[in-house]
Amino acid sequence: MATPDDDAPDLSESPWLEKLAAVPVRRGRPKSSTTKASTTIRIDQDVIDSFRRDGPGWQSRINAALREWLQRRT
């Protein structure tokens, strides 16, 4: 129930209820055009710590480092 000094509309009443029900729910990350395989790999703790120190995205940076190594190898 809204108080007299509350500017926010009551979203549990029509027409808000219908509008909110019609909006598609999107959960999780957007689908990528390329999929990745989930795997388990044992990596030395100091290597993990070094990548994690740079913040979020450390797994992607490991993937990029492995990809770079593969490209130099061939």
C-alpha positions as CSV (number, residue, x, y, z in Angstrom):
1,M,0.0,0.0,0.0
2,A,1.4,3.4,-1.0
3,T,1.8,6.2,1.5
4,P,0.6,9.7,0.5
5,D,4.1,10.9,0.1
6,D,5.2,7.9,-2.1
7,D,5.6,8.8,-5.8
8,A,6.2,5.2,-6.9
9,P,3.3,3.4,-8.6
10,D,1.9,0.2,-7.1
11,L,3.3,-2.4,-9.5
12,S,1.0,-5.1,-8.2
13,E,-2.0,-3.4,-9.7
14,S,-3.3,-3.0,-13.3
15,P,-2.0,-1.9,-15.8
16,W,1.5,-2.5,-14.3
17,L,0.8,-6.1,-13.5
18,E,0.0,-6.9,-17.2
19,K,3.0,-4.9,-18.5
20,L,5.5,-6.6,-16.1
21,A,4.0,-10.1,-17.0
22,A,4.5,-9.4,-20.7
23,V,8.2,-8.6,-20.5
24,P,10.4,-11.6,-21.3
25,V,12.7,-12.8,-18.5
26,R,16.3,-13.0,-19.4
27,R,18.5,-14.9,-17.0
28,G,22.2,-15.4,-16.9
29,R,24.8,-14.4,-19.5
30,P,23.9,-13.8,-23.1
31,K,24.6,-16.8,-25.3
32,S,28.0,-16.7,-27.0
33,S,28.5,-17.4,-30.7
34,T,31.2,-19.8,-29.7
35,T,30.9,-22.4,-27.0
36,K,33.5,-23.4,-24.5
37,A,34.2,-26.8,-23.0
38,S,34.1,-27.2,-19.3
39,T,37.2,-29.1,-18.1
40,T,39.3,-29.7,-15.0
41,I,43.0,-28.9,-15.2
42,R,45.7,-28.8,-12.5
43,I,47.7,-25.5,-12.6
44,D,50.3,-24.4,-10.1
45,Q,48.8,-22.1,-7.4
46,D,51.3,-19.3,-8.1
47,V,50.2,-19.2,-11.7
48,I,46.5,-19.0,-10.7
49,D,47.3,-16.3,-8.1
50,S,49.1,-14.3,-10.7
51,F,46.2,-14.3,-13.1
52,R,43.7,-13.7,-10.3
53,R,45.6,-10.7,-9.1
54,D,44.6,-8.8,-12.2
55,G,40.9,-9.2,-11.3
56,P,37.9,-10.6,-12.9
57,G,38.4,-12.3,-16.2
58,W,41.3,-14.4,-15.1
59,Q,40.1,-17.6,-16.7
60,S,39.7,-15.8,-20.0
61,R,43.2,-14.5,-19.7
62,I,44.5,-18.0,-19.1
63,N,42.6,-19.1,-22.2
64,A,44.1,-16.3,-24.2
65,A,47.6,-17.2,-23.0
66,L,47.1,-20.8,-24.0
67,R,45.8,-19.7,-27.4
68,E,48.8,-17.5,-27.9
69,W,51.1,-20.3,-27.0
70,L,49.4,-22.6,-29.5
71,Q,49.7,-20.0,-32.3
72,R,53.4,-19.5,-31.7
73,R,54.0,-23.3,-31.6
74,T,52.5,-23.9,-35.1
